[in-house]
């Protein structure tokens, strides 16, 4: 009896361990989303029994990896077109909204002292304006002592959804940019230095006097970078703040988009920050292992339900509850595996 009881105890112990075992999910892509996915992964692990392994390798690489089914989900700040979703048997859903900030390293210039416009940014990145004290910049910054330091543009060297968001904004602001460069996760930059990842752009701008780049709000905040104000659609110069991101996000109309593929750039409103994006997850509709997809849904469902305060602490805007509900309905309809 003692031997039998001992054997039974071992079996029960094994079942208990299995019941509490963590399911590991793998994701790759957006560096924009990496801070919040990391926080959700830490905070929600015990409640969801899901352990996240996420590689912030850029949106382009994330899309490729999920297309090749080497990860459970991909992450991109550029919404994927409907024909590509169908071709690769994917569904797409947003997770949070965040701002893209303009960061600078100009001797003597402090946070949010410098004012810029979309057309000026396009001319700077096109190489048409090469000095910080150039007349077009000085004109909108009266009273600000700008040095003759050469402008050194910095851009993402890897395929990046943040690059798509930034170049999409420039294409909306400048016909020359739209025709000569356009918008995508990777473009043929007219010049400047390339850096890998959001952290690479931040580090490069900090190292080069006269540097300018674009980066996600979370990275700009966490790295204490010098940001610039931008003129918005209403003609107001606004600083990159949570209030400005919220003002822009509040104008989003999700009812008129397919596959949640919304463009949040250049929203109306006096207080709106003009460069804003949702970040997206790409999930196979034909998963090799439905239990893995179920774990992915469980992970993001926890984030939607319990992770809003964490998102706000990192300067992301949580999605409206109505969008969360629409995402859950899309999961149920398109992706096998119950949460």
Secondary structure, DSSP 8 states (H G I E B T S, - for coil): -HHHHHHHHHHHHHHHHHHT--EEEEEEE-STTHHHHHHHHHHHHHHHTEEEEEE---HHHHHHHHHTTSSSEEEESS---HHHHHHTTEEEEEEEEEEEEEEEE-TT--TTT-EE-HHHHHHHHHTS--BTT-HHHHHTSTT------B-EEEEESS--HHHHHHHHHHHHH-HHHHHHT--SSS---SSSEEESHHHHHHHHHHHSTTEEEEEEHHHHHHTT-EE-EEE-TTS-EE---HHHHHHHHTT--GGG-STT----TT--STT--S-EEEEEEEEESS-S-HHHHHHHHHHHHHHHHH-HHHHHHTTEEE--HHHHHHHHHHHHHHS-S--
